[in-house]
Every structure is written in structure tokens, then in C-alpha cells.
Amino acid sequence: MKAKTAILIIIVISAALRIYNIEQKNLWFDEVYSWKISQGSVVDIVSETSGDIHPPFYYLVLKFWMKLFSDSVYSMRMLSVMLSLLSIYFIYRLSKLFLEKDYQVMLVLILYAVSPLNIYYSQEVRMLNLNLFLCLGSVYYFLVYSESRSKLSGLLYVLFTILAIYTHYFAFLILFTELILSIIFYIKKKSGKNSLPGFLICFTIINLFYLPWYPVFFSQTSKGQPWRTSQSILKTGSNILDYFKDVFLSTYYTFESSAVFYFSVFISLLIVTFLIYVLFKTLNPKQYTPEKHSIPEKQYTLILLFFVPFFTAIFISVRQSILFSRYLSILLPYLFILLVYSSYANFNKKISAAFLILLISTSCFGTYINFENNFKNNDYRKIISYIERNYKQNDEIIAEPHFMGWSLNYYIRHSDSEIKSPQIFGWDLNMQLDSLSRRDDMKNIWFILDYSALGKNNYDSLSVLMNKNGYQKLSEKIFYIIPSKVKVEYFVKQEN
């Protein structure tokens, strides 16, 4: 009864932290993109995502969710909150598989409840928490199936895994880890050697269901993304440290004082040192006596569940830089379980308790930092307000659709604004100017130039280029936002 009461309290705290101020921050670029994609039909969503970098399942779920609960900021973000809370079920179940004491399970759940990184992504209209939930379900039913080999657990394992890899490509890191584990289980468990054919059947079914998407998968992963470049080993190491800073102190720790920054370095180095110690101690053959001749199954399972995806992501990031805190947010549960398990397996209760209390306290501080920051990347609200104050009835707006264009469309749909939807003249400035030169009906034009865009060529020469088309600039205002700046220029057509 005490454990159930504690779990209920943790769930309530988790929900409160994820719902608190959920509408405070604006929809940023990725969130507006999720909204825009999910406006289309099922066929449109599949078609659009085949040219994107993520599979379609999240957008289909978001589309269905919006039909039921609307496309308000609160509603769309509540989908991520719900998935974060549902993930607690699997985190609890997985913790029970690895940890012997109820209080150890509670420590894992508390680490997750106050995790500033998961709270951060629970307030985004993105697929990360759906991927987390599905990957957790995949791992849980994989482990259950490895013990029971029941048809139901095998079916659920296949279902969760298929949906996960149709949600995010990094779910393949989990599938790859499960494949390694199934081979190890086959080798180490003499009584379970008949389980490998069952796993191979599951893997075959999973791949058969993914077969229609594999051409898209290989095309997207081979070409990568132009803004993700290769990086040095030194930079990769720095990104690894940043991952643990983000996990325990939120992505906003860099906006705090130098003392907070140095503290984040200390926490990150502490976690890395602890994990290296656990890894080397686990792999050290000298610790295994004839009576204890192999690594305990729980230990190597936990080690692999975290380190295989983690090291694979590091290898990928050398060629194509990735934001670890975003793409490896699915590893938070295994990290937390590993920290709790390894603490009590390698140290006495007092040291373990002190270490875990430090991490929980740090996460609480990181959550405070997260809520103290009132902005988010690409906060376009001040820009829209500026245009709205100075907008005239016959004005037109030109903006790249995937930057300011979709944000304006969302704002117009959800307000009484008299602003017209932006003209879609192309995906870069050259296309926009070329299309504009063929039009005689556009007299007054707002040009929005987002310097976050890849194609910034000629942005600083817009006045000269517009003069050649017969326009005179009347005003210009620059907004400095994260991660770059936005320039708003107003032009009027000169009469011949």
C-alpha cells in the first residue's frame, strides 16, 4: 500500500510539472512544422514525411488527436504530456525487473518525474515522447518474451517496435540492442536456446512491415541533413558532456551564472566517471571467481540497453552532428535505472543515497532553471506583433513558408488578426524575387528574412534587388532571437 501511494504521488508530481506553464512558450519551428504536416490527409502526411527526415506515425497520431481535442497549443502539447505519463508504467515495470527494493524503484521514478529534459520535451509538439513510450514498450515486452516466450508478449513486442521505428529512426538503436541481447541470451541460457528462433520470427515480421518504408529510410539516412556536418573527436567528446548537463540541468543551464555552468561541468564529469567505472568494473574478468564466473544477466542487460544505443549515436554523430539530448532522450529511463542499480551494487547504502540525492536535487534545480526561462527558439511573437501594429489593408507578406510562413498561418487561424496569410513564392529569396518580378498587383510588401535559414544569400542586398524591381524601402527592423536574427523590411512599389 505504501508503494502504491508513493507511485500515485510521483505520478501527480510528474503531471503537475509537465502541465505547469505549458502554454507559456510559443510554438517554435519544429512544433509549427508538426502542426502543418498534420493538417493534411493521411496520404499527404505519408507523402510529406517521405521527403522529410522523420517517419509518419507521430503526425498521424497528432492528426487524430487534434480532431478530438483541437489544435490549440495546450491541446497539442498535452499529447506529449500524456505520453510522458504513460511511459511511467513501463519505467516502473522495467525497474521492477532490475531492482530488488521498492525504494530503489521509487528513486528511478523520482529521477524521471523531476527530469528537466523530459519535462522540456513534454511541452513540445514533437514525436520524442511518443518514441520514448513505444521504445519502452518494445524493451519491456522484449524482456518478458525472452523469459516467458508467450505469444501475447511476442505480439506486443512486435507491435510496439513497428510503431516505434515508424515514429523515429533512432528507435532502430533500440531494435539493434535487442538483437544483440537476444543473441547473448541464446548463448548464455542453455535452457532458453529455443527462444532465438522466436526472436528471429519477430524480427522478420517487424522488417516485413517496415519493408514499404525502407527505400525512404535508406534515402533519408544516406543523404543526411545539410545543417548536420561532420565533427572532430574533441567536439564529439564535448557533446557527450553536454548531454549529461542537459539531462540533469535542462537545456537552459548556459543562460545562468558562471557558477551554474561550472556546477554543470562537475555533474557531467561525475556521471561520466561513474559510468566509465561501472563499465570497466563490469568488463574486468578478475572480479569473477569460479563461483561467480560470469556477469549477472541484469547487469549486462542494463549495460547494453544504455551503452549500445549511446555509443552507436556517438559513432553516427562523428559523420553527422546530432543533438544528443534530443535524439537520446529515449535513453533516460535506462540511464536512471543503471545509475540506481550500479550505485547500490558497487557502494554502500549511505554513499549510494548521497549520490542519488545529489542527482535528484540537481534535477530539481534544472527544472527550476527550465521554468525560469520565458523564451524558446525562434520566438516570433514580437515580430508578428510588430507587423500587426503597422499593417495596412492592402499589404502583402512574403516569407519562407517553413520559417515564418507557417508560424504566421497558425497565428492567423487562432486570432482575429487582419493580417493576410503570407504569399508562398518559393523556398529561398531568389525564387521569391523571381516570382515577384512577374507580378504587377503587389504594391506594398512586408519581407521577412529569417537568418536561421540555410539559404541566406542576398539577404543583406535585398534593398538593392528590390530597387531593381521598382520598390522603395520605407522601414527596416531587426529582431535578435535564438538562434540567429530576423529582419523585417517594408517596401512600396514606385509608380512609373
GIDA-V578518 format. One record per pair of residues at least 24 apart in sequence whose C-alpha atoms are under 6 Angstrom apart, sorted by the first residue. I is the first residue (numbers start at 1). J is the second residue. Records with the same first field share a line. If there is no record, write none. Layout:
BEGIN
I->J  J
END
This chain:
BEGIN
14->113
18->119
22->123
23->74
25->375
28->378
31->125
38->63
50->216
53->220
54->168
55->166  167
57->166  167
58->127  167
76->125
77->123  124  125
80->122  129
81->122
83->129  130
84->129
87->133
98->298
108->336  337
111->360
114->363  364
115->363
116->250  366  367
117->247  250
131->164
132->330
134->160  164
135->164
162->206
173->309
228->320  321
229->320  321
230->318  319  320  321
231->318
241->268
243->324  325
244->268
248->363
249->363  366
250->366  370
306->334
377->482
378->482
395->444  445
396->445
397->422  445  446
398->422  423  447
399->448
400->427
443->492  493
444->491  492
445->490  491
446->489  490
447->488  489
448->487  488
449->486  487
450->486
451->484  485  486
452->484
470->494
END
